[in-house]
């Protein structure tokens, strides 16, 4: 790979008016620049850093060729685009827009991934994401740009903490990781455990199939089941059932929620199914447990 362009060199390829910048603030591993762009058709050489693009003003058709075919979408305030480092790309948009770029260095993401997984990284690659609405990324970029505009005491510590949160979120949801050394094949990595737990909690109200959980981990069903049990101390089905019970117990504290509604929100087949599980696991019905907690 030849020369990788830095954030300060990007305007040579994508001309725009700088509306905000973190230049000279001494941040480590993270930088921010805001631009006001006219519609244009541009080529961007491989960049040194990973880039998060947060759209703040204007609605525009957006096309990008990340590798291979073009992708098309419409970007508006709240939209997020991602661009991995060392990746050539072509962009085309027709309307005027304001955007904020947050740049995260290879060292930062590599350190975060290594700490999360307990192994050094051979490579980290962000997925081809042209348009996603992600409140975590949007809020993180907003916090960083506020600090760039109005620096306060401990600003670099604050920004670097936010950047770490953004980096971990990217690693969990939008990245492909290659390890330098083979991890313990008997267990799931901490990052995979976090991904699976997030997936279960997000889809707890749905029917959770073993195949779907194995796909989240990128494993076959048998390998996933074995490594899940070694990592969580129980079979996937038992773990999911325990999460359903935990959520149901929390919701029972709200007297405005009907038992039927709680059963649906926790993924039980119906109220009767929830009652059977409560009696088998806890020795009490949901109704009796609610009555006791409300005394």
Secondary structure, DSSP 8 states (H G I E B T S, - for coil): ----B-GGGGGGTS--EEEEE-TTS--SSEEEEEEEE-SEEEEE--BSSEEEEEEEE--EEEEEESSSS-EEEEE-TT-EEEE-TT--EEEEE-S-EEEEEEEE-HHHHHHHHHHHHTS-EEEEEE---S-B--HHHHHHHHHHHHHHHS--TTHHHHHHHHHHHHHHHHHHHSEEEEESS---TTS--HHHHHHHHHHHHHTTTS---HHHHHHHHT--HHHHHHHHHHHHSS-HHHHHHHHHHHHHHHHHT-TTS-HHHHHHHTT-SSHHHHHHHHHHHHSS-HHHHHHHHT-
